[in-house]
Amino acid sequence: MELEKFFPKEEIAIARSILIPFHDRILLDKKINDPKAVFLSIYMLSNELKASMVPKEQVKKLFVGMGRSLENFRKIIYELSGKRKGKEALVSIEKDLIGLNFYGLNQIKELLSPKEKK
């Protein structure tokens, strides 16, 4: 898999620092927590498909392909959906589609922004 189909040119170098293409998978560094891995999966597929809402099944496949657990995907989607009483939705879900909302997109922009050297 090529990272170029998932990221704009200006994000490729940073993406390479946390993702390693390996045949039909892209492995994600374990220092990235699972909620951010879900946001990243949605972001990558949104860029590939050029759509703000993408099929949840494809997001799940990419997330698991990154070396993450299917069970964790289900738990995280539940948490991010805002279904738990008193919790805010951090992703948009419409039937079988899922997309980033403002919060999720900001999480990705923070993850993929160049880090300042001190």
C-alpha positions in Angstrom: 0.0 0.0 0.0 1.2 3.5 -0.8 0.8 6.3 1.7 0.5 8.8 -1.1 -3.1 7.8 -1.8 -4.1 8.5 1.8 -2.3 11.8 2.6 -1.6 15.1 0.9 2.0 15.7 -0.1 2.8 17.9 2.9 1.7 15.2 5.4 3.6 12.3 3.8 6.9 12.8 5.8 5.1 12.8 9.2 2.9 9.9 8.1 6.0 7.9 7.4 7.2 8.5 10.9 4.1 6.7 12.4 3.1 4.4 9.6 5.0 1.6 7.8 3.5 0.1 4.6 4.0 -3.7 4.6 2.5 -5.5 1.6 -1.3 -5.2 1.8 -1.2 -3.5 5.3 -0.1 -0.3 6.8 1.2 -0.8 10.3 0.7 2.0 12.9 3.2 2.8 15.7 1.8 1.6 19.0 2.5 5.0 20.6 -0.6 6.2 18.8 -3.6 5.3 20.9 -6.6 3.5 19.5 -9.0 6.4 19.4 -6.5 8.4 17.3 -6.0 5.3 15.2 -9.8 5.3 14.4 -9.6 9.0 13.6 -6.6 8.3 11.4 -8.3 5.4 9.6 -11.3 7.6 8.8 -9.1 10.4 7.6 -7.0 8.1 5.4 -10.1 6.6 3.8 -11.7 10.0 3.4 -8.7 11.2 1.4 -8.5 8.0 -0.7 -12.3 8.1 -1.5 -12.5 11.9 -1.6 -15.5 11.8 0.7 -16.2 13.2 4.1 -18.3 10.1 5.1 -16.8 6.7 4.4 -18.0 3.1 4.8 -17.6 2.0 8.5 -16.6 -1.5 7.3 -13.7 -0.1 5.4 -12.6 1.9 8.4 -12.7 -1.2 10.5 -10.7 -3.2 8.0 -8.0 -0.4 7.8 -7.9 -0.1 11.6 -7.5 -3.9 12.1 -4.9 -3.9 9.3 -2.9 -1.4 11.2 -2.4 -4.0 13.9 -5.2 -3.0 16.1 -7.9 -5.2 17.7 -11.4 -5.7 16.2 -12.9 -5.7 19.8 -11.2 -2.4 20.5 -12.7 -0.9 17.3 -16.2 -1.7 18.5 -15.6 -0.2 21.9 -14.0 2.9 20.5 -16.7 3.5 17.9 -19.3 3.3 20.7 -17.3 5.8 22.8 -16.7 8.2 19.9 -20.3 8.0 18.8 -21.6 9.8 21.9 -24.0 7.0 22.7 -22.9 6.9 26.3 -24.9 9.1 28.5 -23.3 12.5 29.0 -20.7 12.0 26.2 -20.4 14.2 23.2 -20.2 12.6 19.7 -16.6 12.9 18.4 -17.4 11.3 15.0 -20.4 11.6 12.7 -22.3 8.4 12.0 -25.0 8.0 9.4 -26.2 4.4 8.8 -23.2 2.5 7.5 -21.1 5.6 7.0 -18.7 7.3 9.4 -16.9 10.6 9.2 -14.8 13.0 11.2 -16.4 16.0 12.9 -14.5 19.1 14.0 -13.0 17.5 17.0 -11.8 14.4 15.1 -10.3 16.5 12.3 -8.4 18.6 14.8 -7.0 15.5 16.4 -5.6 14.4 13.0 -4.3 17.9 12.1 -2.5 17.9 15.5 -1.1 14.4 14.9 0.2 15.2 11.4 1.5 18.7 12.0 5.2 19.3 12.1 6.5 19.3 15.7 8.5 22.3 16.7 12.1 21.6 17.9 12.9 23.2 21.3 
